[in-house]
Amino acid sequence: MSNRPEVLFPLFGSLTGLDGIGPKTAQTLQLGGVEKPRDLLMTLPHSGVDRHRRASIRDIVPPATVTVAVTVGTHYPPTARGRPYRVQVSDAQTAFQLVFFHARGDYLQRLLPTGQQRLVSGKVEIFDSVAQIVHPDHVVPLAESDEIPLFEPIYPLHAGISQKVMWKATRSALNLAPDLAEWIDPALKKREAWPEWRAALKIVHGPESTTDLSPHHPARARLAYDELFAHQVTLALARAISRRAKGVSSAGTGTLQAKVLADLPYAPTGAQTRAVKEVGADLASNLRMNRLLQGDVGSGKTLVALMALLCVVEAGGQGVMMAPTEILARQHLEGLRPLAQSAGVVLDILTGRDKGRDRTAKLSALAKGDIDILVGTHAVFQKDVVFKDLRLAVIDEQHRFGVSQRMELGAKGRAVDVLVMTATPIPRSLALAQYGDMDVSVLDEKPPGRTPVQTALVSTQRMNEVVAKLRDAVNEGRQAYWVCPLVEESEVVDMTAAEDRFKRLRAALGDGVVGLVHGQMPPAEKDAAMARFVAGDTKVLVATTVIEVGVNVPNASIMVIERAESFGLAQLHQLRGRVGRGAAASTCLLLYQAPLSETGKRRLEILRETDDGFRIAEEDLAMRGAGDVIGTAQSGLPRFRIADLERQGALMALAQSDARKLLHDDPTLETDRGRAARVLLWLMEQDKAIRLISIG
């Protein structure tokens, strides 16, 4: 299976084999991510131009594109430098001009010989009451009129590549596309009325009207589905293999868990109990667990994670809880320690800051099995960190860890079970794209004792009132966060820097009342500032979004977010979740710079209306697009060339169930459809999956 099927060779050949592409053009295309004919076929036109023949330019209302046969009249070369070259032409009803800038006269004489007929296509505009086409898109002899498509697809262009080059090259690439055996489930294909793969390519690259360009057109939907299906087959293979990998059964006795539950001030929610049960069943089975625990801000994920960790300790193993930052790791430690102590469990922390003797002592305790649960950052991945019997890894805030890191952790040997926690409610289509290889538990209830947060929109023009209200609140002993969008004053973006805001608030509220944390500070300073705020020494913490994830200060009951319109909805929702953790009524002020755009206003209003993270995430996706919602740069989100997760999200769920079913019925992909699916994996460059099949 390790070699690409021969039928695909032409699509993976060189671009220079295509019409009109020389070495230089090939190089330019490669800069835009098009490296071979297959990439060209997967670059779909985003719009089109109607070039149906007209009798005369009088048939349209300028400015508009027209394709018309003309007789060439007089040439008027430029009379002075910088003036255009003009050619008089006439169609069946009227005369007009073709205008060229910086053109060579001898070239134009050959292109448009006086007295002869030519087919011309371009945009007609009226200038000084004369109709003209500046730089026509096409000029061909009548005998070659089929060179001009009736409806010309417009491709997303990379600098230095013209539409003409793209049109020619895609036609030539289409001729290389082979007939491939069908990998889509026949019943599904029939129900959706999808064309064959090759036919679909021809339709999308040869649209006949604007409706052919819609993402819901059967040919486009089919090609998008192929891409999503290949992705889901890869995830399903990874899932099947991680399940085949012998896990270690860790059946908890429940004794430690019972001690912790007895110490809790309130009973767990139904959702928490259900999640603990699902995780417990996974741990007890001898398949490897790969589960996502998705819960909105404050839904009580930490308790579920602790129960899972106690379960493996009861079974004689060790657990690790990974956090993306040092602050969070310490916070987990503080949150878990009192509970772990009531159960008599040994808990410790390992971060990049542990050095020398300290570190050596911790590593030796881990290897001996004297530490039951380790809390840590990426430092846990280092080679010299060895556990006596690691059974479970809990990873916090998933999207800072990609699929590859999940695999790396699993490879710490000994069939480690993995539980990933995320507080970012993710719309279903994105969750499937990112975590299709995982089983999912959702916490959809809030524990008792959380007070709802009042959210208000306030214009930055009322800044002085906000500061005055803050002063009163601080005098009553309340604490507040003040979140700023940027660290340093940048000329380009007029956003008040955290340092600047800190100085102003300190001047208004007094020395020692205000603290500051931002991403550019050394970790030790950051932790110290956080610690002072947690202890209640400082009353107002000015921060950048470093506090978005996980920081827990029950006494903080006010959240001010400056320039709220510049944040993502999911992020604002996360930030708001930092207050409302204690008994005091909490408020969140979204400070915006007037005037707000319509969508800006709509986005902030959604936050005022609801605190349901999943609804907020769906709205965010609809308004901003997939890449922005998770921040594609650091999300494990695959980049699709054709599929559009905002508009074709429903196809993703279909692809997942279909992929899982295919592998359930044909785990080694040996049936006819399985073999076709292998070809699809090669076509979509899912090399990971191909390696997985050969391992399996």
C-alpha positions in Angstrom: 0.0 0.0 0.0 3.0 2.3 0.3 3.1 3.2 -3.4 0.8 5.7 -5.1 -1.6 3.9 -7.5 -0.5 4.2 -11.1 -3.9 5.6 -12.2 -3.1 8.8 -10.3 0.4 9.3 -11.7 -0.7 12.0 -14.3 -2.3 14.1 -11.6 0.9 14.1 -9.5 3.2 14.9 -12.4 4.8 18.2 -13.2 2.8 21.4 -14.0 5.0 22.1 -17.0 3.3 19.3 -18.8 0.1 21.4 -19.0 -0.8 23.8 -21.8 0.6 27.2 -21.4 2.7 26.5 -18.3 6.4 26.9 -18.5 9.0 26.6 -15.7 8.5 30.3 -14.6 4.7 30.1 -14.4 5.0 26.7 -12.6 7.2 28.4 -10.0 4.7 31.3 -9.5 1.8 28.8 -9.1 3.8 26.8 -6.5 4.1 30.0 -4.4 0.3 29.9 -4.3 0.2 26.3 -3.1 -0.5 24.7 -6.5 2.3 22.2 -7.1 0.8 19.6 -9.4 -2.1 19.1 -11.8 -4.2 17.6 -8.9 -3.9 21.0 -6.9 -5.1 22.8 -10.0 -8.2 20.6 -10.3 -8.9 21.3 -6.7 -8.7 25.1 -7.1 -12.3 25.9 -8.0 -13.6 29.0 -9.7 -15.3 31.4 -7.3 -17.3 33.4 -9.8 -17.8 33.6 -13.6 -18.3 36.1 -16.5 -21.0 35.7 -19.1 -19.3 35.8 -22.5 -22.3 34.8 -24.6 -22.1 36.5 -28.1 -24.1 39.6 -28.6 -24.9 41.3 -31.9 -23.8 44.8 -30.6 -22.6 46.6 -27.6 -26.0 48.3 -27.7 -27.5 45.1 -26.2 -26.0 45.9 -22.8 -26.1 48.7 -20.3 -22.5 49.8 -19.6 -20.4 49.3 -17.6 -20.7 45.6 -18.4 -18.8 42.7 -20.1 -19.7 42.0 -23.7 -18.5 39.6 -26.4 -19.1 40.9 -29.9 -17.8 40.5 -33.5 -16.2 43.7 -34.9 -14.6 45.0 -38.1 -11.3 46.6 -37.3 -11.0 50.3 -38.5 -8.2 52.9 -38.1 -5.4 52.7 -35.6 -4.5 55.8 -33.6 -1.0 55.5 -32.0 -0.4 57.7 -29.0 0.4 61.4 -29.8 2.4 62.0 -26.6 4.1 59.9 -23.9 1.7 58.3 -21.4 -1.2 58.6 -23.9 -3.1 55.4 -24.8 -3.1 53.6 -28.2 -6.6 53.6 -29.7 -8.2 51.3 -32.3 -11.5 52.2 -33.9 -13.8 49.2 -34.4 -17.5 48.7 -35.4 -20.0 46.0 -34.6 -23.3 45.3 -36.4 -24.9 48.5 -35.1 -22.4 51.0 -33.8 -18.7 52.1 -33.6 -16.5 52.2 -30.5 -12.9 52.1 -29.4 -10.4 49.6 -28.1 -7.9 51.3 -25.8 -4.4 50.0 -24.8 -1.9 51.6 -22.5 1.9 50.9 -22.8 1.2 48.7 -25.9 3.6 48.1 -28.8 2.2 49.3 -32.1 3.6 46.4 -34.2 1.9 43.9 -31.8 -1.4 45.6 -32.1 -1.2 45.8 -35.9 -0.8 42.0 -35.9 -3.6 41.4 -33.3 -6.1 43.8 -35.0 -5.3 44.2 -38.8 -7.4 47.0 -40.3 -10.3 45.8 -42.4 -10.5 42.3 -40.9 -13.0 40.8 -38.5 -12.3 39.8 -34.9 -14.2 38.5 -31.9 -13.6 40.9 -28.9 -14.6 40.3 -25.3 -14.2 42.8 -22.5 -15.8 45.5 -20.3 -17.5 48.3 -22.1 -17.4 51.7 -20.4 -18.4 55.2 -21.5 -15.6 57.8 -21.3 -16.3 61.4 -22.5 -19.5 60.0 -24.1 -17.5 57.5 -26.2 -18.0 53.8 -25.7 -14.7 52.0 -25.2 -13.1 48.7 -24.0 -9.8 49.2 -22.2 -7.5 46.2 -22.7 -10.0 43.6 -23.9 -9.8 40.2 -22.2 -10.0 38.3 -25.5 -9.3 39.2 -29.1 -9.5 36.2 -31.5 -10.1 35.6 -35.3 -13.8 34.5 -35.8 -12.6 31.0 -36.8 -11.2 30.6 -33.3 -14.2 31.8 -31.4 -14.4 28.6 -29.3 -11.3 29.9 -27.5 -13.6 32.2 -25.6 -15.8 30.2 -23.2 -19.5 31.2 -23.2 -19.4 31.5 -19.4 -15.8 32.0 -18.2 -15.0 30.7 -14.8 -13.0 33.2 -12.7 -10.3 31.6 -10.5 -8.8 32.8 -7.3 -5.5 34.2 -8.7 -2.0 34.3 -7.4 0.0 37.4 -8.5 1.5 36.9 -11.9 -1.0 34.3 -13.1 -3.8 35.5 -15.5 -7.3 34.0 -15.9 -6.3 33.0 -19.4 -3.4 30.8 -18.1 -5.7 29.3 -15.4 -8.4 28.5 -18.0 -6.0 26.8 -20.4 -4.1 24.9 -17.7 -7.3 23.6 -16.0 -8.7 22.4 -19.4 -5.4 20.5 -19.9 -5.5 19.1 -16.3 -9.1 17.9 -16.8 -7.9 15.8 -19.7 -5.5 14.0 -17.3 -8.2 13.2 -14.8 -8.8 9.4 -14.9 -12.1 7.6 -14.4 -11.9 6.3 -10.8 -13.9 3.6 -9.1 -16.6 5.0 -6.8 -15.8 5.4 -3.1 -19.1 7.0 -2.0 -21.8 4.8 -0.6 -24.1 4.1 -3.6 -27.3 4.8 -1.6 -26.0 8.2 -0.5 -24.8 9.1 -3.9 -28.2 8.3 -5.4 -30.1 10.1 -2.7 -28.0 13.3 -3.2 -28.0 12.9 -7.0 -24.2 13.4 -7.1 -22.3 12.9 -10.3 -19.2 10.7 -10.8 -15.9 12.2 -9.6 -14.6 13.0 -13.0 -17.9 14.4 -14.3 -18.1 16.6 -11.2 -14.7 18.1 -12.0 -15.8 18.9 -15.5 -19.0 20.6 -14.3 -17.3 22.7 -11.6 -14.5 23.9 -14.0 -17.0 24.4 -16.9 -19.9 26.2 -15.2 -22.6 27.4 -17.5 -24.2 29.9 -15.2 -23.8 31.4 -11.7 -26.0 28.7 -10.2 -23.3 26.2 -11.1 -21.0 28.0 -8.7 -23.1 27.5 -5.5 -21.6 25.3 -2.8 -24.9 23.4 -2.8 -24.7 22.5 -6.5 -24.5 18.6 -6.6 -21.1 18.6 -8.4 -19.5 21.0 -5.8 -21.2 19.2 -2.9 -19.8 15.9 -4.2 -16.2 17.2 -4.4 -16.5 18.8 -1.0 -17.8 15.5 0.4 -14.8 13.6 -1.1 -12.5 15.9 0.8 -14.4 15.6 4.1 -14.8 11.8 3.6 -11.0 11.3 3.1 -10.4 13.3 6.2 -12.9 11.3 8.2 -11.6 8.0 6.9 -8.2 9.1 8.2 -9.6 9.9 11.6 -11.6 6.7 11.7 -8.5 4.7 10.9 -6.6 6.5 13.7 -9.5 5.7 16.0 -9.7 2.1 15.0 -6.0 1.6 15.5 -5.8 3.4 18.8 -8.7 1.2 19.9 -7.0 -1.9 18.7 -3.8 -0.9 20.6 -4.3 -2.9 23.7 -5.2 -0.6 26.5 -4.7 -1.3 30.1 -7.9 -2.0 32.0 -8.0 0.4 35.0 -11.2 -0.6 36.9 -11.5 1.8 39.9 -12.7 0.6 43.2 -14.6 3.8 43.9 -13.1 4.3 47.4 -11.1 7.4 46.7 -13.8 8.9 44.5 -16.3 8.4 47.3 -14.1 10.2 49.8 -13.9 13.2 47.5 -17.7 13.3 46.8 -18.4 13.2 50.5 -16.2 16.3 50.9 -17.9 18.3 48.2 -20.2 21.1 49.4 -22.8 20.2 46.7 -23.9 17.2 44.7 -22.4 16.8 41.1 -24.8 17.7 38.3 -26.4 15.0 36.2 -24.1 15.8 33.3 -21.0 15.4 35.5 -22.2 12.1 36.9 -22.9 10.9 33.3 -19.5 12.0 32.1 -17.7 10.3 35.1 -19.6 7.1 34.2 -18.6 7.2 30.5 -15.0 7.9 31.4 -15.0 5.2 34.0 -16.3 2.6 31.5 -13.6 3.6 29.0 -10.9 3.2 31.6 -12.2 -0.2 32.8 -12.3 -1.6 29.2 -9.1 -2.9 27.7 -9.4 -0.6 24.7 -7.5 2.6 24.7 -9.6 5.6 25.7 -9.5 8.7 23.4 -12.3 10.9 24.7 -13.1 14.6 24.5 -14.8 16.3 27.4 -16.5 19.3 26.1 -18.0 21.7 28.6 -18.9 25.3 28.7 -17.2 27.7 31.1 -18.0 26.7 34.7 -19.7 23.4 33.8 -17.3 21.5 36.2 -14.9 19.7 34.0 -12.2 19.7 36.7 -14.2 17.4 39.0 -14.8 14.9 36.1 -11.0 14.9 35.4 -10.2 14.3 39.0 -12.6 11.4 39.2 -10.9 9.9 36.2 -7.5 10.4 37.7 -8.6 8.9 41.0 -10.0 5.9 39.1 -6.6 5.0 37.7 -4.9 5.6 41.1 -7.4 3.2 42.7 -6.4 0.7 40.1 -2.7 1.1 41.1 -1.6 3.4 38.3 -0.6 7.0 37.9 -2.2 10.0 36.1 -1.0 13.2 34.6 -2.9 16.4 33.9 -1.4 18.7 31.3 -2.1 22.4 31.0 -1.0 24.8 28.3 0.6 27.4 30.6 2.4 27.5 34.0 -0.3 29.7 35.5 -3.0 27.1 34.6 -0.9 24.2 35.8 -0.5 25.9 39.2 -4.2 26.6 39.3 -5.1 23.0 38.6 -2.7 22.1 41.4 -4.5 24.5 43.8 -7.9 23.3 42.7 -7.1 19.6 43.0 -4.9 19.6 46.0 -7.5 20.0 48.8 -9.7 17.4 47.2 -6.8 15.0 46.6 -5.7 15.5 50.2 -9.2 14.4 51.5 -8.6 11.2 49.6 -5.0 10.8 50.8 -3.6 11.0 47.2 -0.1 12.4 46.5 -0.2 15.2 44.0 2.8 17.2 42.6 3.6 19.6 39.8 6.3 19.6 37.1 6.9 22.6 34.9 9.8 24.1 32.9 10.8 26.0 36.0 11.8 22.9 38.0 15.6 22.8 37.9 18.4 20.9 39.6 17.9 19.0 42.8 14.2 19.8 43.0 13.6 18.3 39.6 15.7 15.3 40.2 13.8 14.5 43.4 10.5 14.8 41.6 11.6 12.6 38.7 12.8 9.9 41.1 9.5 10.0 43.0 7.6 9.7 39.7 9.7 6.7 38.6 9.2 5.0 42.0 5.5 5.6 41.9 5.5 7.8 45.0 3.6 10.5 43.1 0.0 9.4 42.1 -1.0 12.4 40.1 1.3 14.8 38.3 0.1 18.2 37.1 2.4 19.8 34.4 3.0 21.7 31.2 4.7 20.6 28.0 7.7 19.8 30.3 6.1 16.4 30.9 6.9 15.5 27.2 10.7 15.6 27.9 12.6 12.4 27.5 13.8 12.0 31.0 10.3 12.2 32.5 9.6 8.5 33.3 6.5 7.2 35.2 6.3 4.0 37.1 2.9 3.2 35.6 1.2 6.0 33.6 -2.3 5.1 32.7 -4.2 8.3 32.0 -3.3 11.7 30.6 -5.8 14.5 30.9 -5.1 17.3 28.5 -6.6 20.7 29.2 -7.6 23.2 26.5 -7.2 21.0 23.5 -6.7 23.4 20.7 -3.2 24.2 22.0 -2.4 20.5 21.4 -2.7 19.1 17.9 -3.5 15.5 16.9 0.3 14.8 16.6 0.8 15.7 20.3 -2.0 13.5 21.4 -0.2 10.7 19.6 3.2 11.7 21.2 1.7 11.4 24.6 0.1 8.1 23.8 3.6 7.0 22.8 4.9 7.6 26.3 4.3 3.9 25.9 2.1 1.7 28.1 -1.1 2.4 26.2 -2.0 5.6 27.9 -5.7 6.5 28.0 -6.3 10.1 26.9 -9.0 12.5 28.1 -9.0 15.9 26.5 -10.8 18.8 28.1 -11.9 21.9 26.3 -13.9 24.8 27.6 -14.4 26.2 24.1 -17.9 25.1 22.9 -17.2 24.2 19.3 -20.0 24.0 16.6 -20.6 20.4 15.6 -19.1 20.6 12.1 -15.8 21.9 13.5 -15.7 19.5 16.4 -16.0 16.7 13.9 -13.3 18.1 11.7 -11.0 18.5 14.7 -11.9 15.6 16.9 -13.4 13.1 14.6 -11.1 10.4 16.0 -12.5 10.8 19.5 -15.5 9.9 21.5 -17.2 12.9 23.1 -18.8 13.6 26.5 -20.6 17.0 26.8 -21.3 18.8 30.1 -24.4 20.8 29.3 -25.5 21.8 32.9 -24.0 24.3 35.2 -23.3 23.3 38.8 -25.4 25.0 41.5 -23.9 28.1 43.3 -22.9 29.9 40.1 -24.6 33.3 39.9 -25.6 34.5 36.4 -23.5 37.3 35.0 -25.2 40.5 33.9 -23.7 41.7 30.6 -23.9 45.3 29.5 -22.6 47.2 26.4 -21.0 50.5 27.1 -19.4 53.0 24.7 -15.8 53.9 25.5 -17.0 57.5 25.6 -18.4 56.7 29.0 -15.0 55.6 30.3 -15.0 58.0 33.3 -18.3 56.7 34.6 -17.0 53.1 34.3 -13.8 54.0 36.3 -16.0 55.8 39.0 -18.2 52.8 39.4 -15.1 50.6 39.6 -13.8 52.8 42.5 -17.1 52.3 44.4 -17.0 48.5 43.9 -13.3 48.3 45.0 -14.2 50.3 48.2 -16.9 47.7 48.9 -14.2 45.0 48.8 -15.0 43.6 45.3 -12.4 42.6 42.7 -12.3 43.2 39.0 -10.5 42.2 35.8 -9.9 44.8 33.1 -8.9 43.1 29.8 -7.1 45.1 27.2 -6.6 44.0 23.6 -2.9 44.9 23.1 0.4 45.0 25.0 2.1 48.0 23.5 0.6 51.1 22.0 0.7 50.6 18.3 0.2 53.5 16.0 -1.7 51.5 13.5 -4.4 50.2 15.8 -5.8 52.7 18.2 -6.2 50.3 21.1 -5.2 51.3 24.6 -2.3 49.2 25.7 -2.4 47.3 28.9 0.5 49.2 30.4 -1.1 52.5 29.6 -4.4 51.4 31.0 -2.6 50.1 34.2 -1.0 53.5 34.7 -4.3 55.4 34.3 -6.2 53.1 36.6 -3.5 53.2 39.2 -3.7 57.0 39.1 -7.5 56.9 39.5 -7.7 54.1 42.1 -4.5 54.5 44.1 -1.2 52.7 44.5 -1.2 49.0 45.3 -4.8 48.6 44.2 -4.1 47.7 40.6 -2.0 44.8 39.2 -0.9 44.0 35.7 -0.3 40.7 33.7 0.5 40.4 30.0 2.1 37.9 27.7 5.4 39.8 27.4 6.2 39.5 31.2 8.7 36.9 32.5 6.7 33.9 33.9 7.8 34.6 37.5 6.5 38.1 37.4 3.3 37.0 35.8 2.7 34.4 38.5 3.5 36.8 41.3 1.0 39.4 39.9 -1.7 36.6 39.6 -0.9 35.4 43.1 -1.3 38.9 44.6 -4.7 39.2 42.9 -5.8 35.7 44.0 -4.8 36.6 47.6 -6.9 39.8 47.3 -3.9 42.1 47.8 -4.6 43.8 44.5 -8.3 44.6 43.7 -8.1 45.2 40.0 -6.1 43.1 37.5 -5.3 44.7 34.2 -4.6 41.9 31.7 -4.3 40.9 28.1 -6.1 37.7 27.1 -3.7 35.5 29.1 -6.4 35.2 31.6 -8.9 33.8 29.1 -8.3 30.2 30.0 -9.1 28.8 33.4 -8.1 31.5 35.9 -10.2 31.1 39.0 -10.8 33.9 41.6 -14.2 33.5 43.2 -14.1 37.0 44.8 -13.7 38.7 41.3 -17.2 39.8 40.3 -16.5 42.5 37.6 -15.1 41.9 34.2 -14.4 44.9 32.0 -13.4 44.1 28.4 -12.0 47.1 26.5 -12.6 47.3 22.7 -14.8 44.2 23.0 -15.6 44.4 19.3 -12.1 43.4 18.4 -12.4 40.0 20.2 -14.0 36.8 18.9 -17.3 35.8 20.4 -16.0 32.6 21.8 -13.2 34.5 23.4 -15.5 37.1 25.0 -17.6 34.2 26.3 -14.5 32.6 27.8 -13.4 35.9 29.4 -16.9 36.5 30.9 -16.7 33.0 32.4 -13.9 34.3 34.7 -16.5 36.1 36.9 -19.6 34.7 38.5 -17.6 32.0 40.3 -18.5 33.2 43.8 -21.7 34.1 45.6 -21.6 37.9 44.6 -23.8 39.1 41.7 -21.4 39.6 38.8 -21.2 42.0 35.9 -19.4 42.0 32.6 -19.0 45.3 30.8 -18.3 45.2 27.1 -16.7 48.5 26.2 -16.9 49.2 22.5 -15.6 52.0 20.3 -18.6 53.8 18.6 -19.8 53.6 15.9 -20.2 49.9 15.8 -20.9 48.1 12.5 -24.2 46.2 12.1 -22.5 42.8 12.5 -20.3 44.2 15.4 -23.4 45.2 17.2 -25.2 42.0 16.5 -22.2 40.0 17.8 -22.1 41.9 21.1 -25.8 41.6 21.5 -25.7 37.8 21.3 -23.5 37.8 24.3 -26.0 40.0 26.2 -28.8 37.6 25.2 -27.4 34.3 26.1 -24.7 32.5 28.1 -25.1 29.2 26.3 -21.6 28.7 24.8 -22.8 26.4 22.1 -25.3 28.8 20.7 -22.6 31.5 20.8 -20.2 29.3 19.0 -22.7 28.5 16.2 -23.4 32.2 15.7 -19.7 33.0 15.7 -19.1 30.4 13.0 -21.9 31.8 10.9 -20.5 35.3 11.2 -16.8 34.8 11.1 -15.9 31.5 9.4 -14.1 28.4 10.6 -10.5 29.6 10.6 -11.3 32.6 12.8 -13.4 30.7 15.4 -10.6 28.4 16.4 -7.8 30.6 15.1 -6.6 28.3 12.3 -2.9 29.0 12.8 -2.8 27.0 16.0 -5.9 24.8 15.6 -5.5 21.2 14.6 -8.0 22.1 11.9 -7.2 20.7 8.5 -7.2 23.1 5.5 -9.7 22.1 3.0 -9.4 23.3 -0.6 -13.0 22.8 -1.6 -15.1 22.0 1.4 -16.5 25.0 3.2 -17.3 24.2 6.8 -19.6 27.2 7.3 -21.9 26.3 4.4 -21.3 22.6 4.1 -21.1 21.7 7.8 -23.9 19.0 7.5 -21.7 17.1 5.0 -19.1 16.6 7.7 -21.4 14.7 10.0 -22.5 12.5 7.0 -18.8 11.9 6.2 -18.0 10.8 9.7 -20.8 8.3 10.1 -20.1 7.0 6.6 -16.3 6.6 7.2 -16.9 4.8 10.6 -19.4 2.5 8.9 -17.1 1.7 6.0 -14.2 0.8 8.4 -16.6 -1.2 10.6 -17.7 -3.3 7.6 -14.3 -3.4 5.9 -11.5 -2.7 8.5 -8.7 -3.4 6.0 -10.3 -1.6 3.0 -10.1 -4.7 0.8 -13.6 -4.7 -0.8 -14.1 -2.9 -4.1 -15.4 0.2 -2.3 -12.5 -0.1 0.3 -10.0 -0.2 -2.6 -11.6 2.9 -4.2 -11.4 4.6 -0.8 -7.6 3.9 -0.7 -7.3 5.6 -4.1 -9.2 8.6 -2.6 -6.8 8.7 0.4 -3.9 8.9 -2.1 -5.7 11.5 -4.2 -6.3 13.7 -1.1 -2.7 13.2 0.1 -3.8 11.6 3.4 -0.4 9.8 3.7 -0.9 9.4 7.5 -3.9 7.3 6.8 -2.1 5.3 4.2 0.6 4.5 6.7 -2.0 3.5 9.2 -3.5 1.0 6.8 -0.1 -0.5 6.1 0.5 -0.8 9.9 -3.0 -2.3 10.4 
